[in-house]
Amino acid sequence: MMNWFYILAFVLAICLIIIFYLVTKLQRVAEQISIIEDSLGDIKKGNWNRRILVNENDMTKTICYSINDIAINSQTQLIQLKQSEQAYKRLMTSLSHDVKTPLTSLVGYLEAIQKKFVTGEEKEEYIEVALNKAHHLKDFVESLFDWVKLDAKEQVFQLKQSDINELTRDILADWIPTFEENRFDYHIDISDEECLIQLDQNSYMRMVNNLLQNAIAHSKGTKINLKIMEKGEEVIVQISDNGKGISPHDMPHIFDRLYQSDESRSTNGNGLGLAIAKELVHLHKGTIYAENSLSGGTVFMIKLPKAL
């Protein structure tokens, strides 16, 4: 009889322990639900910094972790949105300057011609200046459209296996008259052997063209070197000049869209060429950077993977 009594007492004790454990758990769950409700209320009001502290053994940990992840992701997206809004405000400010200024000047030249304020040779000079300004404005608008398409991820790419050595030689062949016209010597170091790489050919042409145009327009040099090297699983395209180099103040910003140094504002640059080149390189899973050469001038390096 005593044995049954001990067994019954033991079972009751176990039941009480289980009940106590479950009550404790339910109380903890109730506390957690209250905290979750408060946190969701804060997040709903826009407090994306709110986080829910949770123990590893809490039954609600998965829900709490998910809410924290949602808050973190939403906060990140909000920061990116604000940064994008600020960037586009700066873009609009730059556009008002970079479009309005040459357009006003162009209208002024054309009105002078129309109202016959200038005649003879001076009129011809005005026409030539107006035409140059119109071409500059056209190039700027085309570059801007390219950038907008890239930024909106609307650019269509057709990657295919290409011989980067042969493609680069074809690009440079079209540049030789421009080099000679601007009195630039040029040195090309490209292997005759095939170097196959996955490329969107039009995008690669734009990268190289933008870097060459940048060197001619801004370097104030007399020589351009282009070299292609293979290093492990990468192909390196190096374009250098013997010009004045880039100031330490400007170097961190040269790939920013619409960035123009004070000196470059007096030239025909539009502040988009290097930004477009960088975006195209990144879309090829590559990297691009610039540095000043110890011997003078600037070196631009494009590193592209052999296989994407």
QUIWOSUL-V591862 format. One record per residue. RES is the residue in three letters. PSI is psi in radians with two decimals (none if undefined). D_LAST is the distance of its C-alpha to the last C-alpha in Angstrom with 1 decimal. Layout:
res:RES psi:PSI d_last:D_LAST
res:RES psi:PSI d_last:D_LAST
This chain:
res:MET psi:-0.72 d_last:80.7
res:MET psi:-0.61 d_last:79.4
res:ASN psi:-0.77 d_last:76.3
res:TRP psi:-0.59 d_last:75.5
res:PHE psi:-0.77 d_last:76.0
res:TYR psi:-0.67 d_last:73.6
res:ILE psi:-0.77 d_last:71.0
res:LEU psi:-0.74 d_last:71.4
res:ALA psi:-0.70 d_last:71.2
res:PHE psi:-0.77 d_last:68.1
res:VAL psi:-0.74 d_last:66.4
res:LEU psi:-0.70 d_last:67.5
res:ALA psi:-0.75 d_last:66.1
res:ILE psi:-0.75 d_last:62.8
res:CYS psi:-0.74 d_last:62.8
res:LEU psi:-0.70 d_last:63.7
res:ILE psi:-0.77 d_last:60.8
res:ILE psi:-0.78 d_last:58.4
res:ILE psi:-0.76 d_last:59.8
res:PHE psi:-0.74 d_last:59.6
res:TYR psi:-0.79 d_last:56.0
res:LEU psi:-0.69 d_last:55.1
res:VAL psi:-0.75 d_last:57.0
res:THR psi:-0.77 d_last:55.3
res:LYS psi:-0.77 d_last:51.9
res:LEU psi:-0.66 d_last:52.9
res:GLN psi:-0.74 d_last:54.1
res:ARG psi:-0.72 d_last:50.8
res:VAL psi:-0.73 d_last:49.0
res:ALA psi:-0.73 d_last:51.4
res:GLU psi:-0.76 d_last:50.8
res:GLN psi:-0.71 d_last:47.0
res:ILE psi:-0.70 d_last:47.3
res:SER psi:-0.75 d_last:49.5
res:ILE psi:-0.71 d_last:47.0
res:ILE psi:-0.75 d_last:44.2
res:GLU psi:-0.78 d_last:46.4
res:ASP psi:-0.74 d_last:47.1
res:SER psi:-0.77 d_last:43.5
res:LEU psi:-0.63 d_last:42.5
res:GLY psi:-0.75 d_last:45.3
res:ASP psi:-0.79 d_last:44.1
res:ILE psi:-0.68 d_last:40.5
res:LYS psi:-0.57 d_last:42.0
res:LYS psi:-0.10 d_last:43.9
res:GLY psi:0.10 d_last:40.7
res:ASN psi:1.46 d_last:40.8
res:TRP psi:-0.07 d_last:37.2
res:ASN psi:-0.16 d_last:38.0
res:ARG psi:2.31 d_last:40.0
res:ARG psi:2.67 d_last:38.9
res:ILE psi:2.08 d_last:40.6
res:LEU psi:2.32 d_last:41.6
res:VAL psi:2.54 d_last:41.6
res:ASN psi:2.71 d_last:42.6
res:GLU psi:-0.51 d_last:40.6
res:ASN psi:-0.02 d_last:43.4
res:ASP psi:2.43 d_last:43.9
res:MET psi:-0.40 d_last:43.7
res:THR psi:0.16 d_last:42.1
res:LYS psi:-0.67 d_last:39.3
res:THR psi:-0.76 d_last:36.5
res:ILE psi:-0.76 d_last:37.8
res:CYS psi:-0.75 d_last:38.2
res:TYR psi:-0.71 d_last:34.7
res:SER psi:-0.75 d_last:33.4
res:ILE psi:-0.74 d_last:35.7
res:ASN psi:-0.73 d_last:34.5
res:ASP psi:-0.73 d_last:30.8
res:ILE psi:-0.76 d_last:31.8
res:ALA psi:-0.75 d_last:33.8
res:ILE psi:-0.82 d_last:31.0
res:ASN psi:-0.72 d_last:28.4
res:SER psi:-0.68 d_last:31.0
res:GLN psi:-0.74 d_last:32.0
res:THR psi:-0.79 d_last:28.4
res:GLN psi:-0.65 d_last:28.1
res:LEU psi:-0.74 d_last:31.5
res:ILE psi:-0.77 d_last:30.7
res:GLN psi:-0.67 d_last:27.6
res:LEU psi:-0.77 d_last:29.8
res:LYS psi:-0.71 d_last:32.5
res:GLN psi:-0.70 d_last:30.1
res:SER psi:-0.71 d_last:28.8
res:GLU psi:-0.75 d_last:32.4
res:GLN psi:-0.69 d_last:33.3
res:ALA psi:-0.71 d_last:30.4
res:TYR psi:-0.50 d_last:31.5
res:LYS psi:-0.76 d_last:35.1
res:ARG psi:-0.63 d_last:34.2
res:LEU psi:-0.79 d_last:32.3
res:MET psi:-0.65 d_last:35.4
res:THR psi:-0.77 d_last:37.6
res:SER psi:-0.70 d_last:35.5
res:LEU psi:-0.69 d_last:35.5
res:SER psi:-0.55 d_last:39.2
res:HIS psi:-0.85 d_last:39.6
res:ASP psi:-0.35 d_last:37.0
res:VAL psi:-0.79 d_last:38.2
res:LYS psi:-0.74 d_last:41.8
res:THR psi:-0.95 d_last:42.8
res:PRO psi:-0.53 d_last:41.7
res:LEU psi:-0.74 d_last:42.9
res:THR psi:-0.75 d_last:46.3
res:SER psi:-0.75 d_last:46.6
res:LEU psi:-0.81 d_last:45.8
res:VAL psi:-0.70 d_last:48.4
res:GLY psi:-0.79 d_last:50.9
res:TYR psi:-0.76 d_last:50.5
res:LEU psi:-0.66 d_last:50.8
res:GLU psi:-0.67 d_last:53.8
res:ALA psi:-0.67 d_last:55.5
res:ILE psi:-0.80 d_last:55.1
res:GLN psi:-0.70 d_last:56.2
res:LYS psi:0.09 d_last:59.3
res:LYS psi:0.63 d_last:60.1
res:PHE psi:-0.37 d_last:60.1
res:VAL psi:2.57 d_last:58.7
res:THR psi:2.96 d_last:59.8
res:GLY psi:-2.36 d_last:59.4
res:GLU psi:-0.63 d_last:57.0
res:GLU psi:-0.64 d_last:56.2
res:LYS psi:-0.74 d_last:55.2
res:GLU psi:-0.67 d_last:52.8
res:GLU psi:-0.71 d_last:51.3
res:TYR psi:-0.71 d_last:50.8
res:ILE psi:-0.76 d_last:49.2
res:GLU psi:-0.76 d_last:46.7
res:VAL psi:-0.77 d_last:45.9
res:ALA psi:-0.70 d_last:45.5
res:LEU psi:-0.73 d_last:43.2
res:ASN psi:-0.73 d_last:41.0
res:LYS psi:-0.64 d_last:40.9
res:ALA psi:-0.73 d_last:40.1
res:HIS psi:-0.72 d_last:37.1
res:HIS psi:-0.74 d_last:35.9
res:LEU psi:-0.70 d_last:36.3
res:LYS psi:-0.79 d_last:34.4
res:ASP psi:-0.70 d_last:31.5
res:PHE psi:-0.80 d_last:31.5
res:VAL psi:-0.72 d_last:31.6
res:GLU psi:-0.74 d_last:28.7
res:SER psi:-0.69 d_last:26.6
res:LEU psi:-0.75 d_last:27.7
res:PHE psi:-0.72 d_last:26.8
res:ASP psi:-0.79 d_last:23.2
res:TRP psi:-0.76 d_last:23.0
res:VAL psi:-0.71 d_last:24.6
res:LYS psi:-0.70 d_last:22.1
res:LEU psi:-0.77 d_last:19.1
res:ASP psi:-0.57 d_last:21.1
res:ALA psi:0.06 d_last:22.0
res:LYS psi:0.60 d_last:18.4
res:GLU psi:-0.05 d_last:20.0
res:GLN psi:2.32 d_last:17.9
res:VAL psi:2.21 d_last:16.5
res:PHE psi:2.46 d_last:13.2
res:GLN psi:1.57 d_last:12.7
res:LEU psi:2.29 d_last:9.3
res:LYS psi:2.74 d_last:10.3
res:GLN psi:2.15 d_last:10.3
res:SER psi:2.65 d_last:12.7
res:ASP psi:1.78 d_last:14.8
res:ILE psi:-0.50 d_last:14.5
res:ASN psi:-0.84 d_last:17.9
res:GLU psi:-0.73 d_last:19.7
res:LEU psi:-0.71 d_last:18.3
res:THR psi:-0.69 d_last:19.4
res:ARG psi:-0.69 d_last:22.7
res:ASP psi:-0.70 d_last:23.3
res:ILE psi:-0.80 d_last:22.8
res:LEU psi:-0.54 d_last:25.1
res:ALA psi:-0.63 d_last:27.7
res:ASP psi:-0.31 d_last:28.3
res:TRP psi:-0.30 d_last:28.8
res:ILE psi:-0.79 d_last:31.5
res:PRO psi:-0.65 d_last:34.4
res:THR psi:-0.71 d_last:33.3
res:PHE psi:-0.82 d_last:33.2
res:GLU psi:-0.68 d_last:36.7
res:GLU psi:-0.63 d_last:38.1
res:ASN psi:0.17 d_last:37.2
res:ARG psi:0.80 d_last:38.4
res:PHE psi:2.18 d_last:35.2
res:ASP psi:2.73 d_last:34.8
res:TYR psi:2.53 d_last:31.3
res:HIS psi:2.22 d_last:29.8
res:ILE psi:2.19 d_last:26.6
res:ASP psi:1.53 d_last:25.0
res:ILE psi:2.27 d_last:22.3
res:SER psi:2.59 d_last:22.2
res:ASP psi:-0.26 d_last:23.5
res:GLU psi:2.72 d_last:21.1
res:GLU psi:2.45 d_last:17.9
res:CYS psi:1.69 d_last:14.6
res:LEU psi:2.39 d_last:11.9
res:ILE psi:2.60 d_last:8.6
res:GLN psi:2.02 d_last:6.6
res:LEU psi:2.58 d_last:9.1
res:ASP psi:1.90 d_last:11.6
res:GLN psi:-0.72 d_last:14.5
res:ASN psi:-0.69 d_last:17.0
res:SER psi:-0.72 d_last:15.2
res:TYR psi:-0.72 d_last:14.6
res:MET psi:-0.69 d_last:18.3
res:ARG psi:-0.70 d_last:19.3
res:MET psi:-0.95 d_last:17.7
res:VAL psi:-0.78 d_last:19.6
res:ASN psi:-0.73 d_last:22.7
res:ASN psi:-0.68 d_last:23.0
res:LEU psi:-0.70 d_last:23.0
res:LEU psi:-0.73 d_last:25.5
res:GLN psi:-0.67 d_last:27.6
res:ASN psi:-0.73 d_last:27.7
res:ALA psi:-0.75 d_last:28.9
res:ILE psi:-0.71 d_last:31.6
res:ALA psi:-0.58 d_last:32.8
res:HIS psi:-0.34 d_last:33.0
res:SER psi:-0.50 d_last:32.9
res:LYS psi:0.58 d_last:36.5
res:GLY psi:-2.99 d_last:35.5
res:THR psi:0.03 d_last:36.3
res:LYS psi:2.47 d_last:33.3
res:ILE psi:2.31 d_last:29.6
res:ASN psi:2.40 d_last:27.4
res:LEU psi:2.22 d_last:23.8
res:LYS psi:2.44 d_last:22.1
res:ILE psi:2.23 d_last:18.7
res:MET psi:2.62 d_last:18.0
res:GLU psi:2.27 d_last:15.7
res:LYS psi:1.78 d_last:15.8
res:GLY psi:-2.15 d_last:14.3
res:GLU psi:0.28 d_last:10.5
res:GLU psi:2.68 d_last:10.8
res:VAL psi:2.28 d_last:12.3
res:ILE psi:2.16 d_last:15.1
res:VAL psi:2.06 d_last:16.9
res:GLN psi:2.15 d_last:20.4
res:ILE psi:2.11 d_last:23.0
res:SER psi:2.80 d_last:26.4
res:ASP psi:3.02 d_last:29.9
res:ASN psi:0.55 d_last:33.4
res:GLY psi:-2.65 d_last:34.5
res:LYS psi:-0.14 d_last:36.0
res:GLY psi:-3.11 d_last:32.9
res:ILE psi:2.33 d_last:32.0
res:SER psi:2.59 d_last:34.5
res:PRO psi:-0.52 d_last:33.6
res:HIS psi:-0.67 d_last:34.6
res:ASP psi:-0.48 d_last:32.0
res:MET psi:-0.78 d_last:29.1
res:PRO psi:-0.22 d_last:27.8
res:HIS psi:0.00 d_last:27.9
res:ILE psi:-0.39 d_last:26.7
res:PHE psi:0.05 d_last:23.4
res:ASP psi:2.46 d_last:25.5
res:ARG psi:2.42 d_last:26.1
res:LEU psi:0.23 d_last:29.5
res:TYR psi:2.27 d_last:30.3
res:GLN psi:2.26 d_last:32.7
res:SER psi:2.86 d_last:34.7
res:ASP psi:-0.65 d_last:38.4
res:GLU psi:-0.69 d_last:38.4
res:SER psi:-0.28 d_last:35.6
res:ARG psi:-0.30 d_last:37.5
res:SER psi:-0.03 d_last:39.9
res:THR psi:-2.98 d_last:37.3
res:ASN psi:0.31 d_last:35.4
res:GLY psi:2.73 d_last:32.3
res:ASN psi:0.05 d_last:31.3
res:GLY psi:0.23 d_last:29.2
res:LEU psi:-0.38 d_last:26.1
res:GLY psi:-0.88 d_last:24.4
res:LEU psi:-0.60 d_last:22.7
res:ALA psi:-0.72 d_last:21.9
res:ILE psi:-0.75 d_last:20.1
res:ALA psi:-0.77 d_last:18.2
res:LYS psi:-0.76 d_last:17.2
res:GLU psi:-0.71 d_last:16.1
res:LEU psi:-0.68 d_last:14.0
res:VAL psi:-0.78 d_last:12.3
res:HIS psi:-0.64 d_last:11.7
res:LEU psi:-0.32 d_last:10.2
res:HIS psi:0.24 d_last:7.5
res:LYS psi:0.50 d_last:7.2
res:GLY psi:-3.06 d_last:9.6
res:THR psi:2.70 d_last:13.3
res:ILE psi:2.43 d_last:16.4
res:TYR psi:2.93 d_last:20.0
res:ALA psi:2.67 d_last:23.3
res:GLU psi:2.70 d_last:26.3
res:ASN psi:2.41 d_last:29.7
res:SER psi:2.53 d_last:30.5
res:LEU psi:-0.50 d_last:33.6
res:SER psi:0.02 d_last:34.9
res:GLY psi:2.55 d_last:34.6
res:GLY psi:-3.04 d_last:32.1
res:THR psi:2.52 d_last:28.6
res:VAL psi:2.15 d_last:25.3
res:PHE psi:2.33 d_last:22.0
res:MET psi:2.21 d_last:18.8
res:ILE psi:2.17 d_last:15.3
res:LYS psi:2.12 d_last:12.6
res:LEU psi:2.41 d_last:9.1
res:PRO psi:2.56 d_last:6.5
res:LYS psi:-0.50 d_last:6.8
res:ALA psi:2.33 d_last:3.8
res:LEU psi:none d_last:0.0
